[in-house]
Amino acid sequence: MIGFLEIRRRKLQFALVGLIVTLISYLVLMINGLGVGLNEQAGRALRNFDADAIAYSDRAGLSVIRSELSAETVERIESESGARESAPLGYMAVNYTRNDGKVKSAAVLGYDPGTIGEPPVKEGRALTPADANGLLADRQFLRASGLKVGDTVRLAIRLQEREFTIVGELNEGAFFFQPSVYMLRSTWQEMKYGTNAPGTPVASVVLLKGEGLAGKRGTGWEAVSKSTAFANIEGVSGQQSTVQALQVFGYLIGGLVIGVFFYVLTLQKTPQIGVLKAVGATTGFIFRQLLVQALLVALGGVAIAVPLAWLTNEGIKQVPDPVPIAFTTGTFVTTSALLLLMAVLGVLFSGRQVAKVDPIIALGQQQ
């Protein structure tokens, strides 16, 4: 094909265009990866809860930080919600000291073994009711702290500090922009409130499993879907608006630059197009050659950018405090498809100019 032969004979020119496509694709991918990573930092652990809805105190404004549930309220939730399964869950933020001496925070989730609040353990073992000083730590926490299963770690809240043994490793993700760790709910209650006296909160939220639970309310509680709960995490709505704006501008600017490059590249070929028309080539034939060129160059650029972005992410993960970048299959597919579409649109936009080329005028311009 003529379009492919031209790429072979003008390697430098098309390589430079391909480099531009690669860099723009890489930039847009990294922006989208940042959006996915920030969402995971905000609450991947919440999204991974084995629940269909989450019940809060009706005075908390759907904030797990402010939500406190008494034993009576938990019982009402379990009886009034109509949930097939339920599990109270506690939350608190604690501090710990890394091996390098830096003080960092972690999200502690207190649960009861054998309930839907229990996270799946990837390595080590699960907690038992006897593990008052046992801890399940997410991989992100272990990587950031430099610890492993079997090590001990001291968690501090206010003036209280307590030593725990890490008995299992999780892959549940972060919560409230902090690496998550899980402990027994009784231990959580003791650390957070220091007493089990009547009236002391026994949970922050209640996980609910069943149909039609989101939107239900009762005395002292309200239930929402996990997506609503995620959207109400402090800072998430503002963060998502910022990231979405960056993504839109990335697609818009990146797509326009790619489209304009192919448009200008097409206009530069006016004399050659005139020659082809003079020897009998149709407008449709010429247009198909230009389209093949655009797709080949754009595909090459995207094909380089995707593994480059993935390798960058893998490298970032190795540092103690990585930038929150993550990729999903959807991120790669959507970004690649949109960038290829913009390349095609650039050629389509120049199609009118191709159709208007007069062979005699084009040949005269070469004299």
KOLKOLDO-578263 format. One record per residue (C-alpha): x, y, z; residue number from 1; residue in one letter. Coordinates in nm, 2 decimals. Layout:
((X,Y,Z),NUM,'A'),
...
//
This chain:
((0.00,0.00,0.00),1,'M'),
((0.12,0.35,-0.08),2,'I'),
((0.06,0.48,0.27),3,'G'),
((0.27,0.21,0.42),4,'F'),
((0.55,0.25,0.16),5,'L'),
((0.56,0.62,0.24),6,'E'),
((0.61,0.54,0.61),7,'I'),
((0.90,0.31,0.52),8,'R'),
((1.07,0.57,0.30),9,'R'),
((1.02,0.87,0.53),10,'R'),
((1.11,0.70,0.85),11,'K'),
((1.24,1.00,1.04),12,'L'),
((0.94,1.22,0.97),13,'Q'),
((0.69,0.96,1.08),14,'F'),
((0.91,0.85,1.37),15,'A'),
((0.90,1.21,1.51),16,'L'),
((0.52,1.22,1.47),17,'V'),
((0.50,0.88,1.64),18,'G'),
((0.72,1.02,1.92),19,'L'),
((0.47,1.30,1.98),20,'I'),
((0.18,1.06,1.99),21,'V'),
((0.37,0.84,2.23),22,'T'),
((0.45,1.13,2.47),23,'L'),
((0.10,1.27,2.46),24,'I'),
((-0.05,0.92,2.51),25,'S'),
((0.19,0.86,2.81),26,'Y'),
((0.09,1.20,2.96),27,'L'),
((-0.28,1.13,2.93),28,'V'),
((-0.24,0.78,3.07),29,'L'),
((-0.04,0.90,3.37),30,'M'),
((-0.31,1.17,3.44),31,'I'),
((-0.58,0.90,3.43),32,'N'),
((-0.37,0.67,3.64),33,'G'),
((-0.34,0.94,3.90),34,'L'),
((-0.72,0.97,3.91),35,'G'),
((-0.76,0.59,3.97),36,'V'),
((-0.48,0.59,4.23),37,'G'),
((-0.63,0.88,4.43),38,'L'),
((-0.96,0.70,4.43),39,'N'),
((-0.80,0.38,4.56),40,'E'),
((-0.62,0.58,4.83),41,'Q'),
((-0.94,0.74,4.93),42,'A'),
((-1.13,0.42,4.99),43,'G'),
((-1.05,0.10,4.81),44,'R'),
((-1.09,-0.08,5.14),45,'A'),
((-1.45,0.05,5.16),46,'L'),
((-1.52,-0.06,4.80),47,'R'),
((-1.39,-0.41,4.90),48,'N'),
((-1.63,-0.45,5.19),49,'F'),
((-1.84,-0.76,5.15),50,'D'),
((-2.16,-0.56,5.18),51,'A'),
((-2.43,-0.41,4.97),52,'D'),
((-2.50,-0.11,5.20),53,'A'),
((-2.35,0.06,5.49),54,'I'),
((-2.54,0.20,5.79),55,'A'),
((-2.43,0.52,5.97),56,'Y'),
((-2.55,0.72,6.26),57,'S'),
((-2.81,0.96,6.13),58,'D'),
((-2.63,1.24,6.30),59,'R'),
((-2.30,1.18,6.13),60,'A'),
((-2.37,1.32,5.79),61,'G'),
((-2.25,0.99,5.63),62,'L'),
((-1.90,1.05,5.78),63,'S'),
((-1.74,0.74,5.93),64,'V'),
((-1.52,0.97,6.14),65,'I'),
((-1.83,1.12,6.32),66,'R'),
((-2.05,0.81,6.31),67,'S'),
((-2.08,0.63,6.65),68,'E'),
((-2.33,0.36,6.71),69,'L'),
((-2.44,0.22,7.05),70,'S'),
((-2.51,-0.14,7.11),71,'A'),
((-2.89,-0.07,7.10),72,'E'),
((-2.86,0.11,6.77),73,'T'),
((-2.66,-0.17,6.62),74,'V'),
((-2.93,-0.41,6.73),75,'E'),
((-3.20,-0.19,6.58),76,'R'),
((-3.01,-0.18,6.25),77,'I'),
((-2.98,-0.55,6.23),78,'E'),
((-3.35,-0.61,6.31),79,'S'),
((-3.51,-0.31,6.12),80,'E'),
((-3.30,-0.31,5.80),81,'S'),
((-3.41,-0.65,5.68),82,'G'),
((-3.05,-0.74,5.59),83,'A'),
((-2.97,-1.10,5.52),84,'R'),
((-2.63,-1.05,5.70),85,'E'),
((-2.48,-0.77,5.90),86,'S'),
((-2.16,-0.69,6.08),87,'A'),
((-2.06,-0.39,6.30),88,'P'),
((-1.74,-0.23,6.21),89,'L'),
((-1.52,0.03,6.40),90,'G'),
((-1.29,0.29,6.26),91,'Y'),
((-1.01,0.50,6.40),92,'M'),
((-0.69,0.66,6.29),93,'A'),
((-0.37,0.57,6.46),94,'V'),
((0.00,0.66,6.44),95,'N'),
((0.30,0.43,6.40),96,'Y'),
((0.67,0.49,6.36),97,'T'),
((0.85,0.35,6.05),98,'R'),
((1.19,0.20,6.06),99,'N'),
((1.33,0.53,5.93),100,'D'),
((1.19,0.71,6.23),101,'G'),
((0.91,0.89,6.05),102,'K'),
((0.57,0.89,6.21),103,'V'),
((0.29,0.79,5.98),104,'K'),
((-0.08,0.73,6.02),105,'S'),
((-0.29,0.42,5.95),106,'A'),
((-0.66,0.34,5.93),107,'A'),
((-0.77,0.08,6.19),108,'V'),
((-1.08,-0.12,6.12),109,'L'),
((-1.23,-0.33,6.40),110,'G'),
((-1.43,-0.63,6.31),111,'Y'),
((-1.57,-0.96,6.45),112,'D'),
((-1.42,-1.28,6.31),113,'P'),
((-1.67,-1.50,6.12),114,'G'),
((-1.88,-1.21,6.00),115,'T'),
((-1.90,-1.03,5.66),116,'I'),
((-1.67,-0.77,5.81),117,'G'),
((-1.38,-1.01,5.81),118,'E'),
((-1.13,-0.94,5.53),119,'P'),
((-0.98,-1.23,5.32),120,'P'),
((-0.62,-1.31,5.43),121,'V'),
((-0.36,-1.34,5.15),122,'K'),
((-0.07,-1.46,5.36),123,'E'),
((-0.04,-1.57,5.72),124,'G'),
((-0.36,-1.65,5.91),125,'R'),
((-0.68,-1.48,6.01),126,'A'),
((-0.75,-1.34,6.36),127,'L'),
((-0.92,-1.55,6.62),128,'T'),
((-1.13,-1.42,6.92),129,'P'),
((-0.81,-1.48,7.13),130,'A'),
((-0.59,-1.25,6.92),131,'D'),
((-0.65,-0.94,7.13),132,'A'),
((-0.31,-0.81,7.03),133,'N'),
((-0.31,-0.95,6.68),134,'G'),
((-0.32,-0.74,6.36),135,'L'),
((-0.40,-0.80,5.99),136,'L'),
((-0.20,-0.55,5.78),137,'A'),
((-0.26,-0.44,5.42),138,'D'),
((0.02,-0.48,5.17),139,'R'),
((0.05,-0.11,5.14),140,'Q'),
((0.10,-0.07,5.52),141,'F'),
((0.37,-0.35,5.51),142,'L'),
((0.55,-0.19,5.22),143,'R'),
((0.54,0.16,5.37),144,'A'),
((0.65,0.04,5.72),145,'S'),
((0.91,-0.21,5.61),146,'G'),
((0.74,-0.48,5.82),147,'L'),
((0.62,-0.83,5.74),148,'K'),
((0.40,-1.10,5.88),149,'V'),
((0.53,-1.20,6.22),150,'G'),
((0.68,-0.86,6.31),151,'D'),
((0.55,-0.64,6.59),152,'T'),
((0.43,-0.28,6.55),153,'V'),
((0.33,-0.01,6.81),154,'R'),
((0.01,0.18,6.73),155,'L'),
((-0.06,0.50,6.91),156,'A'),
((-0.38,0.70,6.96),157,'I'),
((-0.38,1.01,7.18),158,'R'),
((-0.16,0.92,7.48),159,'L'),
((-0.21,0.55,7.45),160,'Q'),
((0.03,0.31,7.28),161,'E'),
((-0.01,-0.06,7.23),162,'R'),
((0.21,-0.33,7.07),163,'E'),
((0.06,-0.57,6.81),164,'F'),
((0.18,-0.87,6.62),165,'T'),
((0.11,-0.88,6.25),166,'I'),
((-0.04,-1.23,6.19),167,'V'),
((-0.17,-1.19,5.84),168,'G'),
((-0.14,-0.99,5.52),169,'E'),
((-0.43,-0.84,5.33),170,'L'),
((-0.48,-0.68,4.99),171,'N'),
((-0.78,-0.47,5.07),172,'E'),
((-0.64,-0.13,5.00),173,'G'),
((-0.63,0.21,5.17),174,'A'),
((-0.90,0.39,5.37),175,'F'),
((-0.93,0.76,5.42),176,'F'),
((-0.60,0.80,5.23),177,'F'),
((-0.42,0.58,5.49),178,'Q'),
((-0.30,0.22,5.47),179,'P'),
((-0.55,0.00,5.65),180,'S'),
((-0.50,-0.25,5.93),181,'V'),
((-0.76,-0.47,6.09),182,'Y'),
((-0.80,-0.58,6.46),183,'M'),
((-1.07,-0.73,6.68),184,'L'),
((-1.36,-0.49,6.74),185,'R'),
((-1.33,-0.54,7.11),186,'S'),
((-0.96,-0.43,7.09),187,'T'),
((-1.06,-0.13,6.87),188,'W'),
((-1.33,-0.03,7.13),189,'Q'),
((-1.08,-0.06,7.42),190,'E'),
((-0.82,0.15,7.23),191,'M'),
((-1.06,0.42,7.11),192,'K'),
((-1.28,0.46,7.42),193,'Y'),
((-1.08,0.29,7.69),194,'G'),
((-1.39,0.14,7.85),195,'T'),
((-1.68,-0.09,7.79),196,'N'),
((-1.92,0.09,8.02),197,'A'),
((-2.29,0.12,7.92),198,'P'),
((-2.34,0.39,7.66),199,'G'),
((-1.99,0.35,7.50),200,'T'),
((-2.01,0.32,7.12),201,'P'),
((-1.96,-0.03,6.99),202,'V'),
((-1.92,0.05,6.62),203,'A'),
((-1.87,0.33,6.37),204,'S'),
((-2.09,0.17,6.10),205,'V'),
((-2.27,-0.15,6.02),206,'V'),
((-2.21,-0.35,5.70),207,'L'),
((-2.53,-0.48,5.55),208,'L'),
((-2.58,-0.75,5.29),209,'K'),
((-2.91,-0.80,5.10),210,'G'),
((-3.15,-0.65,4.85),211,'E'),
((-3.29,-0.30,4.86),212,'G'),
((-3.10,-0.18,5.17),213,'L'),
((-2.97,0.15,5.04),214,'A'),
((-3.20,0.44,5.15),215,'G'),
((-3.35,0.26,5.45),216,'K'),
((-3.37,0.46,5.77),217,'R'),
((-3.46,0.40,6.13),218,'G'),
((-3.43,0.55,6.48),219,'T'),
((-3.07,0.67,6.50),220,'G'),
((-2.95,0.53,6.17),221,'W'),
((-2.95,0.55,5.79),222,'E'),
((-2.82,0.31,5.52),223,'A'),
((-2.66,0.40,5.19),224,'V'),
((-2.49,0.22,4.91),225,'S'),
((-2.12,0.17,4.90),226,'K'),
((-2.09,0.41,4.61),227,'S'),
((-2.27,0.68,4.81),228,'T'),
((-2.06,0.61,5.11),229,'A'),
((-1.74,0.64,4.90),230,'F'),
((-1.86,0.97,4.75),231,'A'),
((-1.91,1.11,5.11),232,'N'),
((-1.56,1.03,5.23),233,'I'),
((-1.41,1.36,5.34),234,'E'),
((-1.21,1.52,5.05),235,'G'),
((-1.32,1.27,4.78),236,'V'),
((-1.58,1.49,4.60),237,'S'),
((-1.33,1.78,4.57),238,'G'),
((-1.05,1.55,4.46),239,'Q'),
((-1.27,1.38,4.20),240,'Q'),
((-1.37,1.71,4.05),241,'S'),
((-1.01,1.82,4.02),242,'T'),
((-0.90,1.49,3.87),243,'V'),
((-1.19,1.48,3.63),244,'Q'),
((-1.11,1.83,3.51),245,'A'),
((-0.75,1.72,3.45),246,'L'),
((-0.86,1.42,3.26),247,'Q'),
((-1.10,1.62,3.04),248,'V'),
((-0.83,1.87,2.96),249,'F'),
((-0.58,1.59,2.90),250,'G'),
((-0.81,1.42,2.65),251,'Y'),
((-0.90,1.75,2.49),252,'L'),
((-0.56,1.90,2.45),253,'I'),
((-0.38,1.57,2.37),254,'G'),
((-0.65,1.47,2.12),255,'G'),
((-0.64,1.81,1.95),256,'L'),
((-0.26,1.81,1.92),257,'V'),
((-0.26,1.46,1.77),258,'I'),
((-0.54,1.56,1.53),259,'G'),
((-0.37,1.88,1.42),260,'V'),
((-0.04,1.69,1.36),261,'F'),
((-0.21,1.45,1.12),262,'F'),
((-0.41,1.74,0.96),263,'Y'),
((-0.09,1.94,0.89),264,'V'),
((0.08,1.62,0.77),265,'L'),
((-0.20,1.57,0.52),266,'T'),
((-0.19,1.93,0.39),267,'L'),
((0.18,1.90,0.33),268,'Q'),
((0.11,1.63,0.08),269,'K'),
((-0.10,1.84,-0.15),270,'T'),
((0.15,1.82,-0.44),271,'P'),
((0.18,1.44,-0.41),272,'Q'),
((-0.20,1.41,-0.39),273,'I'),
((-0.23,1.61,-0.71),274,'G'),
((0.01,1.37,-0.88),275,'V'),
((-0.19,1.06,-0.76),276,'L'),
((-0.51,1.22,-0.89),277,'K'),
((-0.35,1.30,-1.22),278,'A'),
((-0.26,0.94,-1.28),279,'V'),
((-0.61,0.83,-1.19),280,'G'),
((-0.63,0.77,-0.82),281,'A'),
((-0.97,0.84,-0.67),282,'T'),
((-1.03,1.06,-0.36),283,'T'),
((-1.15,0.76,-0.17),284,'G'),
((-0.83,0.57,-0.25),285,'F'),
((-0.61,0.86,-0.13),286,'I'),
((-0.82,0.91,0.18),287,'F'),
((-0.78,0.54,0.27),288,'R'),
((-0.40,0.56,0.24),289,'Q'),
((-0.39,0.87,0.47),290,'L'),
((-0.62,0.69,0.72),291,'L'),
((-0.39,0.38,0.72),292,'V'),
((-0.09,0.60,0.79),293,'Q'),
((-0.26,0.78,1.08),294,'A'),
((-0.38,0.45,1.24),295,'L'),
((-0.03,0.29,1.20),296,'L'),
((0.15,0.58,1.36),297,'V'),
((-0.11,0.63,1.63),298,'A'),
((-0.12,0.26,1.71),299,'L'),
((0.26,0.26,1.73),300,'G'),
((0.27,0.55,1.97),301,'G'),
((-0.01,0.41,2.19),302,'V'),
((0.16,0.06,2.19),303,'A'),
((0.48,0.22,2.33),304,'I'),
((0.30,0.45,2.58),305,'A'),
((0.09,0.18,2.75),306,'V'),
((0.38,-0.05,2.86),307,'P'),
((0.58,0.26,2.94),308,'L'),
((0.31,0.39,3.18),309,'A'),
((0.27,0.04,3.33),310,'W'),
((0.65,0.01,3.39),311,'L'),
((0.65,0.36,3.54),312,'T'),
((0.38,0.26,3.79),313,'N'),
((0.57,-0.06,3.88),314,'E'),
((0.88,0.15,3.95),315,'G'),
((0.69,0.40,4.16),316,'I'),
((0.55,0.12,4.38),317,'K'),
((0.90,0.03,4.50),318,'Q'),
((0.96,0.36,4.69),319,'V'),
((0.84,0.39,5.05),320,'P'),
((0.60,0.68,4.98),321,'D'),
((0.48,0.62,4.62),322,'P'),
((0.27,0.86,4.42),323,'V'),
((-0.08,0.72,4.42),324,'P'),
((-0.10,0.61,4.06),325,'I'),
((-0.28,0.29,3.95),326,'A'),
((-0.41,0.15,3.63),327,'F'),
((-0.70,-0.07,3.53),328,'T'),
((-0.77,-0.25,3.21),329,'T'),
((-1.05,0.00,3.14),330,'G'),
((-0.80,0.29,3.18),331,'T'),
((-0.57,0.16,2.91),332,'F'),
((-0.85,0.06,2.68),333,'V'),
((-1.05,0.39,2.71),334,'T'),
((-0.74,0.61,2.68),335,'T'),
((-0.60,0.42,2.38),336,'S'),
((-0.94,0.42,2.20),337,'A'),
((-1.00,0.79,2.25),338,'L'),
((-0.65,0.89,2.13),339,'L'),
((-0.68,0.66,1.82),340,'L'),
((-1.02,0.83,1.75),341,'L'),
((-0.87,1.17,1.77),342,'M'),
((-0.60,1.07,1.51),343,'A'),
((-0.87,0.94,1.28),344,'V'),
((-1.07,1.26,1.33),345,'L'),
((-0.76,1.46,1.23),346,'G'),
((-0.76,1.27,0.90),347,'V'),
((-1.13,1.31,0.85),348,'L'),
((-1.11,1.68,0.91),349,'F'),
((-0.85,1.70,0.63),350,'S'),
((-1.07,1.49,0.40),351,'G'),
((-1.24,1.79,0.25),352,'R'),
((-0.90,1.94,0.16),353,'Q'),
((-0.80,1.61,-0.01),354,'V'),
((-1.13,1.62,-0.21),355,'A'),
((-1.06,1.98,-0.32),356,'K'),
((-0.71,1.92,-0.46),357,'V'),
((-0.71,2.00,-0.83),358,'D'),
((-0.44,1.79,-1.01),359,'P'),
((-0.35,2.07,-1.25),360,'I'),
((-0.31,2.33,-0.98),361,'I'),
((-0.12,2.09,-0.76),362,'A'),
((0.12,2.00,-1.04),363,'L'),
((0.16,2.37,-1.13),364,'G'),
((0.27,2.44,-0.77),365,'Q'),
((0.57,2.20,-0.82),366,'Q'),
((0.70,2.39,-1.12),367,'Q'),
//
